[in-house]
Amino acid sequence: MHWILSIIWEGEIYILNPLPHPTQFPELENALARALKKFNVETGRGSNKIGKAKFLSGSPKQPGGHECAYVVMRYMKEIINDTKLTFAKKWLPKSRASYTEDELNEVRLEALHFIQDHV
């Protein structure tokens, strides 16, 4: 299993994949496009034409082979804390950046505290 983050924002579909090499998810892309098209029709948002999903290849990558869940949680944390919601501009240009162990440990601890509080 592998975690990725899909975002529908202002009529666009963004996909953030923590794997260091490009990977396509055609079934997911098609399902998200159909859902967004149906939503636009049902809410009267006008055009039902949906563009291709945008892969934000500049999003930080997982440093090893098993941290994808924590990387996705880190993506969500950064997006939520970004009051200007600049994730698309920030992560669109291709980058080889990856999160440090300290950055991933921060979300690991937050997840652990959340679980402990609810057990």
C-alpha positions as CSV (number, residue, x, y, z in Angstrom):
1,M,0.0,0.0,0.0
2,H,1.1,3.5,-0.7
3,W,-0.2,6.9,0.5
4,I,-0.6,9.9,-1.8
5,L,-2.6,13.1,-1.3
6,S,-5.2,14.2,-3.7
7,I,-6.6,17.8,-3.5
8,I,-9.5,19.3,-5.3
9,W,-9.1,23.1,-5.0
10,E,-10.8,25.8,-7.1
11,G,-11.8,23.4,-9.8
12,E,-8.4,21.8,-10.1
13,I,-7.1,18.4,-9.1
14,Y,-3.7,18.2,-7.6
15,I,-1.8,15.0,-6.7
16,L,1.1,14.9,-4.3
17,N,3.1,11.7,-4.4
18,P,6.0,11.2,-1.9
19,L,7.8,8.6,-4.1
20,P,11.1,10.0,-5.5
21,H,10.2,8.8,-9.1
22,P,7.2,9.9,-11.1
23,T,4.3,7.5,-10.9
24,Q,0.9,7.8,-12.6
25,F,-2.4,6.8,-11.2
26,P,-4.8,6.7,-14.2
27,E,-7.7,5.1,-12.3
28,L,-7.5,7.6,-9.5
29,E,-7.2,10.5,-11.9
30,N,-10.3,9.3,-13.9
31,A,-12.3,8.8,-10.7
32,L,-11.4,12.3,-9.4
33,A,-12.2,13.9,-12.7
34,R,-15.6,12.1,-12.9
35,A,-16.4,13.2,-9.3
36,L,-15.4,16.8,-9.9
37,K,-17.4,16.9,-13.2
38,K,-20.5,15.5,-11.4
39,F,-20.1,17.9,-8.6
40,N,-19.9,20.9,-11.0
41,V,-23.0,19.7,-12.8
42,E,-25.0,19.2,-9.6
43,T,-24.0,22.5,-8.1
44,G,-24.5,24.5,-11.2
45,R,-20.8,25.6,-11.3
46,G,-20.9,25.9,-15.1
47,S,-18.5,24.1,-17.3
48,N,-18.3,20.4,-16.8
49,K,-14.9,20.2,-18.6
50,I,-12.2,19.1,-16.3
51,G,-8.5,19.3,-17.0
52,K,-5.9,16.7,-16.3
53,A,-4.7,16.2,-12.8
54,K,-1.7,18.2,-11.9
55,F,1.1,16.3,-10.3
56,L,3.0,18.6,-7.9
57,S,6.4,17.1,-8.6
58,G,8.1,19.6,-6.3
59,S,6.4,18.3,-3.2
60,P,9.0,16.8,-0.8
61,K,9.7,13.1,-1.1
62,Q,10.0,10.4,1.4
63,P,13.6,9.8,2.4
64,G,13.3,6.0,2.5
65,G,10.9,3.4,1.3
66,H,8.3,3.3,4.0
67,E,7.5,6.8,5.2
68,C,4.7,7.7,2.8
69,A,2.0,8.0,5.4
70,Y,4.0,10.5,7.5
71,V,5.0,12.5,4.4
72,V,1.4,12.8,3.4
73,M,0.5,13.9,6.9
74,R,3.3,16.5,6.7
75,Y,1.9,17.7,3.4
76,M,-1.5,18.2,5.1
77,K,0.1,20.0,8.1
78,E,1.9,22.4,5.8
79,I,-1.1,23.1,3.6
80,I,-3.3,23.8,6.7
81,N,-0.7,26.1,8.2
82,D,-0.3,28.0,5.0
83,T,-2.9,30.8,5.3
84,K,-2.3,31.9,1.7
85,L,-2.7,28.4,0.3
86,T,0.4,28.6,-2.0
87,F,1.0,24.8,-2.1
88,A,0.4,24.7,-5.9
89,K,2.9,27.3,-6.7
90,K,5.4,26.1,-4.1
91,W,5.4,22.5,-5.1
92,L,4.7,22.6,-8.9
93,P,8.4,23.1,-10.0
94,K,10.2,19.8,-10.0
95,S,12.5,19.3,-6.9
96,R,14.5,16.6,-5.3
97,A,13.8,18.0,-1.8
98,S,12.8,15.5,0.9
99,Y,11.7,15.9,4.5
100,T,14.2,15.4,7.2
101,E,13.8,12.8,10.0
102,D,13.0,15.7,12.4
103,E,10.2,17.0,10.2
104,L,8.7,13.5,9.9
105,N,9.2,12.8,13.6
106,E,7.1,15.9,14.4
107,V,4.1,14.4,12.6
108,R,4.8,11.0,14.1
109,L,4.6,12.4,17.6
110,E,1.5,14.4,16.8
111,A,-0.2,11.2,15.4
112,L,0.9,9.3,18.5
113,H,-0.4,11.9,20.9
114,F,-3.7,12.0,19.0
115,I,-4.1,8.2,19.2
116,Q,-3.1,8.2,22.9
117,D,-5.8,10.9,23.6
118,H,-8.5,8.8,22.0
119,V,-7.7,5.3,23.3
